[in-house]
């Protein structure tokens, strides 16, 4: 199974460092910790999603998505 990038939100009232440690223990390779917004970005196989969601202090686990916009001079806006 190929690795997927995940956005993990930290539930209010939980320490982000504790959640990061739990996510790493559940198999997430942490790439970024966005402390200001309470989000952890990392990669792991899709079959680990439920393990990530089960970590204490995790509010949500969502796949990262790439969004592309048309150039300003294109016909589609």
Secondary structure as UniProt FT lines:
FT   STRAND          3..10
FT   TURN            12..13
FT   HELIX           16..25
FT   TURN            26..27
FT   STRAND          29..34
FT   TURN            35..38
FT   STRAND          39..45
FT   HELIX           46..48
FT   HELIX           49..53
FT   TURN            56..57
FT   STRAND          58..63
FT   TURN            72..73
//
